[in-house]
Every structure is written in C-alpha cells, then in structure tokens.
C-alpha cells in the first residue's frame, strides 16, 4: 500500500510542477521524490502501470524510500 500511495503523491506533485507552477518541496521530501523518480518516471501517457507500480512497491518494501528520508542533510 505505501508504494501505491507514494506513487500517487509523486504524480500529484509532478502535476503541480508542470501545470500549476509548483511549490518547492521541503529538502527531505525533495530528496525522497528525486530518489523515487530515478526509478519511476512521471506518467504522462496511457502506459502499462505494472512495471512502475512494481518498482514503487519494491522501493517501499525494501526501505529504500525510508532510508532516503532518514538520511541526514
């Protein structure tokens, strides 16, 4: 579940950046989103979501996202 929630959150932030001028994210949040985007791109077109959702689930399950969030700036 956390993988799909994070996927949706990153999509929403990216939509805000592209269409609404975006607001800057907090540094830690920006780092986590950047780590996520290295493996899961912003989805603009109708594509098979399976590989992207699998990557999101793996990142959440492995603790990769939590580790990035916990990293000291």
Secondary structure, 3 states (H helix, E strand, C coil): CHHHHHHHHHHHHHHHHHHCCCCCCCHHHHHHHHHHHHHCCCCCCCCCCHHHHHHHHHHHHHCHHHHHHHCCC
